[in-house]
Amino acid sequence: MMAYSEDHIALAAEYALGTLNADERAQVESLMSVDKDFTAVVEAWQLRLGVLNQMVGSVEPRPEVWEKIRTAAGLSEPQAPLVLPETSQRTNATSEAVAPTAAPDNSNIIQLAAKVRRWRSIATLATAIAAALVAMLAVGAYQPDLLPDAIRPKPRTQLVEVKTPSAPAPAPAQYVAVLQKDGGSPAFILTVDGATKNFTVRKVGAQPEPGKSYELWIVSDKLQRPRSLGVIGSNDFTVRPVLSAYDPEVVNQATYAVTVEPEGGSPTGVATGPIVFTGKLVETVPSAAKGR
């Protein structure tokens, strides 16, 4: 698109606004018929000003308004013939005709006045557009239903993802066995976690024997022979994870026995010393899923 002067742009804006006289409108329309780019400029102004037209409803003037317009334009009665004033010539004593004075050139004044009028129209137009935009923004923010459908803001749909907190994992069951001899005082307490199969041996009443070690065994008819679960340490608590290698049914139904072995445990992997304490697991804390 070619670059147009400020006068061309003002002319296009006034044409869209409808403030040009008949000759100026004819000039614009002639230019539009041969210049597509200038036509696009005019159509752009018409599109901008169309918003103002949508916001203002049409109002039919009262009949007396038309009568006043006709009277002001001299159309209410036949126009009187135009009479030119008589001209007289001045003669001086020498009967020489005075040469007529040349009429001043008012073309620059007319062009300047036209430019001033155009820029005033553009200033008024810009103020009106700014006011319309402010009004549309205010109406769109607080009462969008009052705007025409073409410029009404579209409703926004916002998706909100609500995350449901995951249910906590059910607490595992807890098992305990009192390892003792013939119903006597507890020597050790064996605790097994139902989820991890880790077990803890707590020393209660067992007394250490010099040069010997206590070793824990699991005994079940589902196993070919007793299996060692390791030496019970000299501290109050001994923690082992080795029960994870066994099925839950074997763990829950087995008998747990403690033997006295050489220091450090049985050297052959088979119990060599006497069985001094035994016990079976009982469920002390049921799992949360089972308790429902």
SVG drawing of the C-alpha trace seen along z (x, -y; Angstrom):
<svg xmlns="http://www.w3.org/2000/svg" viewBox="-44 -68 78 150">
<polyline fill="none" stroke="black" stroke-width="0.4" points="0.0,0.0 1.4,-3.4 2.0,-6.1 -0.5,-8.9 -0.2,-12.4 -1.9,-13.7 -4.4,-15.6 -5.4,-12.3 -5.8,-10.5 -7.9,-13.4 -10.0,-13.4 -10.7,-9.7 -11.6,-10.1 -14.0,-13.0 -15.6,-11.0 -16.2,-8.1 -17.5,-10.6 -19.8,-12.3 -18.6,-15.9 -17.5,-16.7 -19.4,-18.9 -20.7,-17.6 -17.6,-18.6 -15.2,-17.1 -17.2,-13.8 -17.2,-13.7 -13.4,-14.2 -13.0,-11.4 -15.2,-9.0 -13.3,-9.8 -10.1,-9.0 -11.5,-5.8 -12.6,-4.7 -9.0,-4.7 -7.0,-4.0 -7.7,-0.7 -5.2,-1.5 -7.0,-4.8 -10.3,-2.9 -8.8,-0.6 -7.9,-3.6 -11.5,-4.9 -12.9,-1.4 -10.6,-1.2 -12.0,-4.5 -15.5,-3.3 -14.8,-0.1 -13.4,-2.1 -16.4,-4.5 -18.9,-1.6 -18.5,-0.9 -19.8,-4.3 -22.8,-3.8 -23.6,-0.5 -23.6,-2.1 -26.0,-4.9 -29.6,-4.1 -31.4,-5.8 -33.6,-8.7 -36.3,-10.1 -36.3,-13.9 -39.5,-15.8 -41.4,-17.2 -40.8,-20.8 -37.0,-20.2 -37.4,-19.6 -39.4,-22.8 -36.7,-24.8 -34.1,-23.3 -36.1,-24.2 -36.7,-27.7 -33.0,-28.2 -32.1,-26.9 -34.6,-29.2 -36.7,-26.4 -40.0,-27.2 -41.0,-29.7 -39.9,-30.5 -36.5,-32.1 -36.5,-35.7 -34.5,-36.6 -31.0,-37.6 -30.4,-41.4 -26.9,-42.6 -26.2,-46.2 -25.6,-48.8 -22.0,-49.8 -20.9,-53.3 -17.7,-54.5 -15.8,-57.3 -14.4,-59.9 -11.8,-62.5 -11.2,-65.9 -8.9,-64.4 -11.7,-61.9 -9.3,-59.0 -10.8,-55.7 -9.5,-54.4 -8.0,-50.9 -9.8,-48.2 -7.9,-46.9 -6.9,-43.3 -8.8,-41.0 -6.7,-39.5 -5.7,-35.8 -7.5,-34.0 -6.6,-30.5 -4.0,-30.0 -6.5,-31.3 -9.1,-28.8 -6.7,-25.9 -5.5,-26.8 -9.1,-27.1 -9.9,-23.7 -6.9,-22.1 -7.9,-23.7 -11.4,-22.4 -10.1,-19.0 -7.8,-18.8 -10.5,-20.0 -12.7,-17.3 -10.0,-14.7 -9.4,-15.9 -13.1,-15.7 -13.2,-12.3 -10.2,-11.0 -11.9,-12.3 -15.1,-10.5 -13.3,-7.3 -11.4,-7.4 -14.6,-8.1 -16.3,-5.3 -13.5,-2.9 -13.5,-3.9 -17.3,-3.4 -17.1,0.0 -14.4,1.1 -16.4,0.0 -19.6,1.6 -17.7,4.8 -16.3,5.1 -19.5,4.5 -22.5,5.0 -21.4,6.9 -25.0,7.9 -25.6,4.2 -23.1,4.4 -24.0,5.6 -23.3,9.2 -20.5,8.3 -18.4,6.6 -19.6,8.4 -16.6,10.2 -16.8,14.0 -17.3,15.7 -14.1,17.3 -14.2,20.9 -11.6,21.8 -10.9,25.4 -9.9,26.0 -8.3,29.3 -9.3,30.5 -6.9,33.1 -8.5,35.6 -6.1,36.5 -5.1,40.1 -6.2,42.3 -3.5,43.2 -2.1,46.7 -3.7,49.0 -1.6,49.6 0.0,53.1 -0.8,55.8 1.6,56.4 2.5,59.8 4.2,60.8 5.6,64.0 6.7,64.5 9.7,66.7 9.9,68.6 10.5,72.0 7.6,74.1 5.4,71.2 8.0,69.5 9.0,65.9 9.6,64.3 13.2,64.6 12.7,62.7 9.8,60.9 9.7,61.3 7.8,58.6 7.0,59.0 5.8,56.2 3.1,57.6 4.0,55.4 7.8,55.5 8.3,58.8 11.1,57.2 11.3,58.6 12.7,57.3 13.9,59.4 13.8,57.7 15.8,59.2 13.7,59.5 14.8,62.1 17.4,64.2 20.8,64.2 24.0,64.3 26.2,67.4 29.9,67.0 31.4,68.1 27.9,68.9 25.4,67.1 21.6,67.3 20.4,68.1 16.8,67.7 15.2,70.4 12.0,70.7 10.4,74.1 7.5,75.1 6.2,78.3 6.3,76.5 10.1,76.3 12.4,79.3 14.3,78.3 14.6,75.4 16.1,72.3 18.3,69.9 17.2,66.3 20.5,65.2 22.3,64.7 20.5,62.6 22.8,59.7 23.9,58.7 22.0,55.4 18.4,55.0 17.1,55.0 18.1,57.0 16.5,56.1 16.5,58.4 14.8,58.3 15.3,62.0 11.6,63.0 10.8,61.3 12.1,64.4 9.2,66.5 5.5,66.8 3.1,65.0 1.4,68.2 4.7,69.8 5.7,66.7 2.4,66.5 2.0,70.2 5.6,71.2 7.2,71.9 10.1,69.7 12.9,71.3 16.1,70.1 19.0,72.4 22.3,72.0 25.2,72.2 28.9,71.6 29.8,67.9 28.9,66.4 26.2,69.0 26.1,72.5 29.1,73.2 27.1,75.7 23.8,73.9 22.1,76.6 21.1,76.2 23.7,77.9 22.7,76.7 19.6,77.3 16.4,75.5 15.9,73.2 13.0,70.9 10.0,71.2 6.9,69.3 4.3,68.7 3.1,65.4 -0.2,63.9 -1.8,60.9 -1.8,57.9 -2.7,55.0 -4.9,55.9 -4.4,54.2 -6.6,51.2 -8.2,53.0 -9.1,56.0 -10.5,53.7 -13.1,52.1"/>
</svg>
